[in-house]
Amino acid sequence: MSSRVQWDRVAGEEQEATWRGRPVPEWPWLRSVAWTATAFLGLVVLYRIVLPIPVPSGILIFGIVTGCINALIAVAIILIYRANRIINFAQAEIGVFGAILFENLYRATGVPYLFAIACGLFASAALGALVERVAVRRFFASPRLILTVATIGLAQIVVVLTYLLARLFDGMPVTNTSFETPFTGFTISLPSYVMDGDAILLLVTVPVIILLLNRFLRRTDFGIAVRASAESSERASLLGIPVMKVSTIMWIVAAAMTAMATILRSPVVGLVSGSTVQGQGLLLRALAAAVLARMDNLRVAVVAAIFLGVTEQALYWAYSGSSISDPIFVAIIIVGLLVQRRSTSRAGDEASSTWAAAEVMRPLPPELRGVPLVVLAKIAVAALGGLVVVLYGVLASPSQANIGAVIAIYAIVAMSLVVLMGWAGQLSLGQFGLVGFGAGVAGRLVADANTDFLLGMVAGGVVAALVAMVLGLVALKVTGFYFAVTSLAFAVSVQTFFLNPRFFDLLIPTNRPLRPYLFDRFDLADETAFYWFAVVIALLVALVLLRLRRSRTGRILNAVRDNERGAQSYGVSQARAKLTAFATSGFIAGMAGAMLAVHQHSVTASAYSVQESLRVFSMAVIGGVGSILGGVLGAIFVRVTANVLPAQFAVLATGVGLLLVLYLLPGGLVRALYGLRDRFLRRLANAHGIHVPSLVADVRTEDVRAEDVGTEGDAAQAGELDITEVLEVVEEHDEARP
C-alpha cells in the first residue's frame, strides 16, 4: 500500500465517484457559488424589510469587498487550527507586520508596487516561520490550551516588532486613510460607492487564492498530509508524515495569506497601525467566519466572511456606525460554537477543556506550623509586606499615590480572574468588559442619582455578576479556547457598543463621577486617601477569597476544574459550581470598575478596551492563576512596567513574560516564591528531624522526572511503590472493611 493511500485514510479522503470507469467531476465550489448567490438575494430582501432605511447596492458590494478581506484571514486561522489544533490570536498581527513593511516601502521610499507587495509577503511569511520554529515547537507537546495562550503573548511581541519596523522608516505614520496605487485610477461608479481598481483587484485575487489553496490541500500529497496531521498527529507521524515540517509550512502559508489580506486592505479602507485585535477587531470578524465554518470547511468560511462583511456594511449604513454589529457578531460566535461543539471529538475536549496551568499552592504543612522559626518567618514576611505598603503610602507623592491606587484596583481585577481561571478553569479574555459594566452602573448612580458610593459599588458588582452569569451559561457548553473567543468578542462589544452613548447610553453618566467624602471623615479626592482606600479594599477582597478558597465552595470549584465527571459522581453540580465562580468573579470585577470610575472621574470606552482585558489576563498568568498572591504579583509587575517603560516596550515585557512563565514557570511568579518556601521548610524539617510526607513526596517526584528509571530497584529508590506493596495495601483495606 502506497503512502498516499495511507495518508488518504488518515485524512478521511472519500473515493471518487466513477461512471463507466471514468471519474465523475465534482463542482463543490460551483454549488457554493449558486447557494451564495441565492442567499445573497434573500439577504438583500431581508435588509429591505428589517433595516430602517434602504441599503444601496453599492454598499452591499463594498460589504463583499471587506468580506473577502476577512475571508483570507479566516482561512489562515483554519489552516493553523488544522495544523496545530489551536486558535492563533497572533494571526492578524503577523499579517499587519508585512502590510506595514509594504506600505512604508511603497509610500516612503518609492519602491515599485509589486516589489513592495513581495517584500511584505516575504516578511510575514518569514515571521510566521520564526514564530513556529522558536515558540510553537517549544509548546508542541503541551496542552492545546497552553499553546493557544502562548499565541496571545506572541501577539504582544509582534506588535512591538511592528512598531520597531515603522521606526526604521523614520516613524512613517500608518493611518486609516487609503492611498493611491497603480490601480486606483480605474473606477466604477455604483450607488453610494465608487469602486476603484484596488477593490476590483481584491475581488479578483481572493477567489483565485482560495481556489488554488483548496486544490492544493485536496489534490497534492502535502495537502493530504496536512489534513492527516490535523486528524491524528501521532498516527500521521507513524505513517511517515513529517508533522513538524507540515506545521512550519502551514504557518508560512497562513502568514502570507494574512499579509496579502492586510496589504490589499490598506489602499481600500486604510491600514490600522498596531494590533488589529486591540484596535479595529479585524480578528473578531475572521474568527466569527471561522467558527461558522466549524474551524474546518474553507468554503463555508469564505461564504460566512462575505455575509458578515455585507451585514456589517449594511448596519453601518443604516445606523451610521459599525458598533452595533459587534453584539451581533457575539451572538453569531456563540451560536456557531454551540453547534460546533456537538461535532468535536472527546480527545479535542480533553485537550482544551480547562486551564491546565493553574497550580494550587498548598498551605503550610501541619507538621511545621507550630515550629517557632516558621511562626517567626510568617510574621516577618507579613510585616515586610505591610511595611512596604505603608512606606509607599507615606513617602509617595500625589502622582505616585495615584499610580499605587491604580495598581491596587488592577490587583482586585486580577484576583477576580484568579477565581475564574485558577479555580474554575475558564480561559477568559474579556474580564475588563465586566469591569466596564460595574463602572458604568456605579458611575451612573453616583454621578446622576447622588447614590452613596459604597452602595454604588455593590450595585455595580451585582450587575457585573449577572452579566458574568450569562457568560457562565455559555461556558457550560463552550469551554477552553472556544470560550476565550466568546469572551474576546464580549470585550469588543462592551467597548464599542455598551459603552457607546450613541447606541447604549444607560452605562454612561451625564455628570462626572466625583470621588466621595467617605464616612464624613475621609476625603477620597486626596490621592493618598484614595490609595489607602484602594489598598484596604484589595486586602479585604484577598481575605474573603482566601476564606472562600478554604471553604467547601472552593474545594468544589477545584474538584470540578480537575475532574468534572469525578465531581459529578459525588453529587456535585457542575453548572452550579461554574455559575458560582462566574458570579463571584463578576462581582469583584464590578466593584473594581466602580472604584476605577470615581478614580478616573469618567467612564469612557477607551478605558475598558480589549487591550486592558488582555493586560489583566497577562497579569493573572504571569503572577500565577492558582494563587491570590499570584494575581497581586502579576498586577504589580505589569503595571510597574507600564509606568516605567515606554508603552511599546511595556507590551514587550508583558508578552515575553507571558511566554517565559508558560515555558519555565507554568504556575507563575508565585510558584518560584513557593518553591523557595518549600526548600526552606524541607531543610528546617531535616534539621529538626520532622517527617513531612508532602515535602518528601515533592523531592521523590522531582527525582523520578529527572532520571530515566529503568529497573525496579531504581524505581524503589525514587519513591515508587512496588506492585507487591500495592497488593498488600489493598488486602489490608479489604480485611479492615466491615
N, C-alpha and C positions, 0 to 999 in steps of 0.2 A: 504494500500500500504506500503510495507516494505521500510525501509530507504535506502537499497541498490538500489532498483529500482528508488527511487527518486534521489539518487546520480548519477545513470546512466544517468538519463535525464538531470541533470545539466551538466554532463561531456560530453554530446553528444554521449553516447555509442550507437552503432548500434546493431540491433538484429542479432543474429547468423543465418546463412543460415542453413536450415534443408532439409533432404531428407528422406522420409518415417518415419518422426517423430524423426529422429536422427540428431544431429548436424553434419554439414559438416566441417571437419577440414580445417583451412586456414594456409598457409605457407608463410606469408609475408617475413620472413627473407630468406626463400629459394629463393623466387623470387628476393630479393635484391642481394643475392649472385650470381645468374645467370646473372643479369644485370651488377653487378660489374665486374664479370669475362669477360663479353663481352666488356664492356667499357675499362677495363684494357688492353685487347689485342689491341683495337683501339688506346689507348694512346701510347702503345709501338710502333705501326706502325707510329704514328704521330711524336714521338720523333726521330725515324729513319730518317724521311724526313726533319723535321724542324731544329733540332739541328745540329751544325757544325760537331760534332763527334758522333759516335755511343755510346749509353749508354749500358754498360754491364748489364746482367740480375741480377748480384749480387747487383748492385747499386739500381735497381728497388726494389729488395727485402728489402734492407735497408730502402728505402723510405716507404715501407709498415710498417716496424718496427717503424719508427719515426711517421708515420701517426697514428698508434694505440695509441701512447702516446697522441697526440693531440686529438684523438677521445674521450678518457676518460675525458679530461678537457672540451672539447666541450659539452659532455653530462652533466657534472656537471654544466656548465653555463646555459644550457637549464633547468635543474632541478630548479635552483634558479629563473630563469625567470618564470617558471610555477608557483612557489610558491608565488613570490612577484611581478612579472611583472617589474623586474629591470634587469640591466646588472651589475653583480658583478665584479668590477675591482680589487677586492682583492682576487679573486679566486685562481690565481696562487701562490700568496704569502702564503696563508693558506696552500696549499699543500707543498710548499718548507719548511715551518716550520717543518712539520712532517718528511720530507725527510732528513733534516739536522740532526734532532734527530736520525733517523735511521742510517745515515752514521757515525755520531760520536760515537754512541753506538757500532756499529759493528767494526769500524776501530780503535777507540781509547781505548775502554775498553774490546774488545774481546767478547762481548755478542753474543750468538748464532744468526744466521742469521734470522730465522723465528721469534724469540722473538723480535729482533730489528725491524723487519717489523711491528709486532703487536704494539710495543710501538709507532712507527711513525704514524701508522694509528690512534691509540687512541689519540695521541697528537693533530693531525689535527682535528679529529672529536670533541674533547673537545673544541678546539679553535673556530671551527665553531659554536658550540652551545653557547659558551660565547659571540661571536660576535652577534649572532642573539638575544640572551636574553638581552644583555646590550645595544647594539647600534641600531640594526634594529627595535626592538619594539618601541624604542623612536621615530622613524620616520615613524612608520607604517601608521599613519593617514595623513602623509604629502604627497604631490605630488610625483609621482614615480621618477621624475627627481631629486628632493631633495635627496631622498634615494639613488639613483644611485651616486650622487656626494659624499654622505657620505661614500660610499664604497671606494672612492679614498683616503679619509682621513684614513680609516681603513687600506688600503694597506700600507700606510706610517708607521702606528703604528706597523703593523705586521712585517715589515722589521726590525724595532728596536728590537722587541721581538726575531726575528731570530738571530740577532747579539748577544743579551744577552744570548741566548741559546748556541750559539757556544762558548761564553766566559766561560760558565760553564765547558767546557771540555778543559780548558787551551788554548782556542783560536785555537782549532784544525782546520787547514785551510781546506776549501772546494774549490776544483778546478774543472776545466773542464775535468780533466783526469779521465778515468774509473778506477775501482779497481776490484780485484778478489773476487768472491763469490763461494759457493759450486757448482754452475752450470757452472762456467767459463771454466772448463777443457774440457767439451764436445763441440766439434767444427765441423762445416760442411764447407768445402771449396767451395766457389762459385766464379765465375769470378769477380775479383777486390773486393771481400768482403769475409771475414771469419766470418761466423755466429757462435757465441758461445751459450752456454746454457742459458745465461741471455736473449739474444734476442729471443730464442725459447720460454722461459718461458713467455716473454711479449706477443708474438704472440698467445700463448695458453690462457693466463689469461684474456686478454682484451675481446675477444669474449664471454668468459664464463660470465664475469661480466655484459656485455651489455645484453646478453640473459636473465640472471636472473633478471636484473633490469627491462627489458621490460615486462617479465612475472609478476613481482611484481606489476608494475603500471597498468597492464591491467586485472589481474585476482584476485587481492585481494581488500578487502574493502578499505584499506588505499590508495592503488594506485588510485582507483576511486575517493576517497576523494581529493587526490592531484589534479587530473585533474578538478574536480568540483570546487575546490577553485581557481584554475587558471582562470576558465571561469568567475566566479562571486563570489567573496568572501562574499558579503553581502547575496546573495541568499543561498550560501552554509552554512553560519552561521545560517540562519533561519531554514534550514533543519536539524540542529543539528550537523553539521560537525565542529569539533574543529579546526578552521582555524589557531589559534596560534600554537597549537601543531603540526599541519601539517607543518607549516613553520619551526619550530625548527628541526623536524626530517629531512626535506629535506636539511636543511643547514648541518646537521651532515652527511647525506649520500653524499652530494656533496663534502664536505671537505674530507671525507675518500677516495672518488674516485680520487680526485685531488692528494691527498697524495700518493695513490697507483701508479698513473701515474708517478709522480716525483721520487718515490722510485725505480720503475722498470727502469726508465730512467737513473738513476745515474750510475749503472755499465755498461751501454751500451754506452752512449755518455758523461757521466760526469754530475755533478750537478753544476749549477751556483749558486754561493754564492750571497745572496741578492735578490733584486727584479727582477723577470723574466720579468715584464713589462718594466722596465728600462734597463735591461741587454740584453737578447737574443730575446726578442719579442715572447716568448712562448705563452703568452696570445693572441697575434695577430693571430697566426696560429689557435688556438682553436676558437677565435671569428669569423674568416673567415668561418670555417666549420659550426659553429652555425648559422651564418647569412644565409648561403646557405640552411640550414635546416629550415629557417623561424622561428628560435627560438622555434621549437615545435617538429619536427619529428626526433626521435632518430636515426632511420635507415639512413636517409639522412645525418645526422651529421657524423655518423661513416664513411659512404662511402666517403663523401666530405673530411673528415680529411685524409683518406688514399690517395685519389687522390692528395690532396695538398702536403702531405708528399712525394709522389713519384715525383711530379713535382719539388719540391724544391731540392731533391737529384739529379734529372736529370740535372737541371740547374746548380747545384753546380759542378757536374762532367764535364759538357760541358764548363762552363766558369770559372772553378777553384775558385769558391766563391759563397756564397749564397745570397750576397747583391742584385743581380739582381732580385731575386724572390720577394723582398719587394714591388716594384712598381706593380708587377703582383698581389700580394695579395690586394693592394689598389684597383685596378680595379675590382677584384673579389668581394670585400666587397661592393663597390659602386653599381655594377650591382645587387648583391644579395639583397641589401637593397632597391633598386628601385623596384624590383619585390615584395619584402616582403611588402612594404608599401601599395600595392594595396589590400592586404588581411587583413590589420589591421582594427579594428573597430574604429568608431568615438570616442568612450569612451577612447580607448587607445591613440588616437591622442590628445585628450584634456588633458589627464593625463601627457603627456610627450612632449608637443609641444614646449614650450618655457621655458626659465629660470624664475621660479616664484619668486625667492628671490631677484629680482632686484628692490629695493625700490628707487624711485626717490626722492631725497632730495630737498624739495621745498626751494625757496629763502626766504629772509626776508619778512614778511607781509608788504604790502604798508602802512598800518596804523602806523607802528612803524619805518619806515626808516628815518624819519626826527627827531626823538627824540634824543636830544643831547647825552644822555647816550649810546644809541645804536650806534651812529656815533663814539663816543669815544671808545667803545668796539671793533668795527670793526678795527679802526686804531691801537688799542693796540694789537689785535691778529695778524694783518698783520705785525706790527713792531716786535713782538716777534718771529714770524716765520722767518722773514728776518734776525733778529739778530742772531738766531741760525745758519742759513746757512752761514752768514758772519763770525761769530766767528769760526765755524768749518774750513772754508777755510783759515782763518788767522793763527789759532793755530795748525792745523793738520800737522803732519809730512808727508813726501812724501808717505810713505806707507799708512797712514791714508787717505791722499788725493786721493790715488788710489782707496781705498775702497769706498770713497764718490762718486767718478765718476761712479763706478760700480752701486752703489745704484741709482744714477740719471738715468743711462741707463735702469736699470730694471724698474724704475718708469715709464719711457716712454713706455716700452713694456706693463706694467700693464695698463696704460691708453689706449693703443690700444685695449686691451682686454675688457676694460670697454665699449668702443664703440660697440664691437661685442656682448658681453654678456648683459651688462646693458641696452643698447639702442635697440639692435636688438633682444635680447633674444636667441642668438645662443650659445649653450654649446660647446666650442672648447677646445680640449686638445692638439692641435698641433700648438699653436701660435709661438713657438720658431722655428718651421720649416720655417715660413715666415721670421723670423729674420735671419735664416741661408741663405735664398736666397738673402736678402738685403746685408748681409755681404760678400757673395761670389761675387756678382756683383760689389759692391763698392771696395772690396779688389782687384779684378782683374783689374779694371780701374785705381785705384790709384797706385798699385804696378807695373803693367806691361805696362800700356798705359800712365803713367805720367799725368793722368787726375787730374784736380783740385778737392780737397777733397769735397768741398761743392757740386760741380756738380756730383761727385760720389755718395754722399748721396742721391741726388734727383733721380739719375738713379737707385740706389738700392731700393729706395722707390717705384718707378714706377713699377719695375719688381715684387717686392713683392705684390703690389696692383693687378697686372694682375693675379698672381698666386692665390691670395685671391679671386678674382672674379670667377676663375674656381671652387674653393671650394664653392663659393656662389651659382653657378649654381646647384651644388649638393644639397646644403641646401634648395633650393626651393622645392625639392621633399622629402628630408630626413631631419627630424627635431629631436629635443630632444636628448636623449641619443643615438639614432641611428646615428646622425651626430657626436656625441662625438666619437663613434667607428671609423667613417671615418677619423676624424681629428687625432685620435691616430695613425691610420695606415699611414696617411700622414707624421706625425712626424717621425715615424720609417723609412719610405722610404727616407726622407731627410737626416737623419743621416747616413744610411747605403749605400745609392745609390747616391743621388745627390751631397753629399759632399765627395764622394769616388773618388779620382783621377783615380782609375783603370777603373771605368766604366763611370764616368761623370766628366771630368776634366775642364769643362767650368767655374765652380764656384770656382776653387782652384787656387789662384795666385801662379805663379812660384817664385816670389820675395816676400820679406817681405813688407807688407803694413805699411810703417813708418808714424808716426804722422807728420802732415804738419806744415808749418810755415804760420799761418793764417793772411791774410791781410798784410803781410810783417811786422807784429808787434808782434804777439802772437805766441810764440813757444810752441806748444802743446806737445812737448817732455817733458816739465816740468810737473810734476804731478799736482801741484797746478793750473797751467794754464789750463790743461785739465779738472780739476774739475770744474773750473768756466765756461768753455765752455759747459760741460755736464749740469750744473745747468741752464745756460741760455737757452739751447735748450729745456730742460724739462719745464721751465717756459713758453716759447713761445708755446710749444705744449699744455700746460694746458690752456693758454689764448685762443688759437684758438678753442680748443674743448669746452670751456665754451661759446664762442661766437656761435659756431655751435649748441650747445645744446639749446640755446635760440632762434635759428632761426626756420624757417618753416621746414627745413630738420630735425632738432632734434625732433620737435613735431610730425612729420610724423613717424619717426622711433619708438617713444614710442607708438604712436597710433597703428601701425602695430603689435608691440610686444604684446600689451594688448588685441587687438581685431582685428584680420585680416579681418574678414568679415565686421565688422562695418566700418573699414577704407576704404575698397573697395567700400562700399555703397556711400561714399563721393567722389569717383573718384580717390582714392589713388592707385597707382600701387604697389602691394606687391613686385613684382620682382625688380622694380627699387629701392625701399626703401632698400631692403636687400642687393642688389648688391652695393649700395652706402655705406652702413655700412661696407661691406667686403672690398671695395676698400679703404675707409678711414683708417680702422684698419690695412690693409696690408701695406699701405704707411707709416704709423707711425712706424710699426714694422720693415719695411725695413730700414728706417732711423736709428733706434736704432741699427740694425745689422751693418750698415756701421760704426757707432761710435764704436761699440764693436770690429770690425775687426782691426781698427787702434789702438784702446786702447790695444788690446792683441798682436798686431804685427803679427797676423796669422789668418787663417781660417781653423779650424780643426773640424772634425765631432764630437769629444767628447765635444766640447764647445757648441754644438747645439743639445744635446741629448734629448730624451724623458723626462728624469729627469728634465731638465730645463723647458720644456713645462709644466710639472705638477707643478713645483715650481712657475712659473708665474701664472698659474691658481689658485694656493693656495693664492698667493698674492692678486689677484683680489677679491676672495671670502672673505678672512679674512678682508681685508680692507673695502670692500663694492663695489660691481659692479655697484651700482646705482649712484656713485659719482666719479668725477675726484680725489677729495681729498682722497677718499677711496683707489683708486689704488696706490696713493703715500704712504699712511699709510701702506698698505699691503706690498709694496716693502721695506719700512724701517724695518718693523717687521721681515720679512723673511730673508732679507739679513743681518741684525744685528745679529739675532740668528745664522745664518750660519757662521758668523765670530767670534762670541763669544763662542758658544758651539761647542763641537766635532761634526763631521759630522753626526754620528748616532743620537745623541740627538737633533741636529738641525732638522732632519727629524721628530723626535718625536714631537717636539714643533709645527712644521707645521701641522702634522696630527691631533694632539689634538686641536690645534687652529681652524682647519677647522671644526671639529665636534662641538666644543663649539659654534662657530659662527652660524652654521646651526641650532643648537638647541636653543640657548639662544638669539642670535642676528642675525636673518636672513638677516638683512641689513648690517652686518659687523661692524667693529670698528667705522666707521663713523656714524653709527646710534646712538651709545652711545653719541658721541660728539654732534650730532644734537639734541638728547634728552635733554642734559644739556642746549643747547642753547634755546630750546623751553621752558624749565622750567624757565629759566631766563627771557625770553620775556613775559611769562604768568604773572609772578609776577610783572614785570615792567608795564604791561598793567593794572593790577588791581590797582597798586599804583597810576597811573595817570588817572584812570577812562576811559581808552580807550577800546572800544569794538572791539575785533579781532575775527571774526567768525571762522577762521581756527583753532586758538588755543583753542577756546571754544569747537568746534566740536571734537577735539582730546580728551579732558577730558571726554566729554559725551560718546564717543565711548569706551574709556577705562572702564568707569563705566558700560556700557552695557555688555562688555565682562567679567568683574569681578564678576557681580552679576547675579543671575538667576531671571530675571524679570518675574513675573508671572501674574501681574494684569495690567490693563490699566493705573491705577494711577501711578504704579511704572515705567511703560514704559514712561509715560509723564514726570516724574521726571528725567528719564535717558536721555531725549532729543529726544525720538522718536515721530514722528508726529502721531496724531490720524487720523483715516480714514476720519472723518468729515472735518478736516483741509485740507487733501489732496483733497477732493472733492471741497472745497471752492476755493482752488488754481486753480484747473482745470477749474471751472466755470468762474473765473475771467480772466483766459487766453483765454477762448473761447469768452468771451464778448469783450475783447480787440482786438481780431483778426479782421482785416478789411474784 
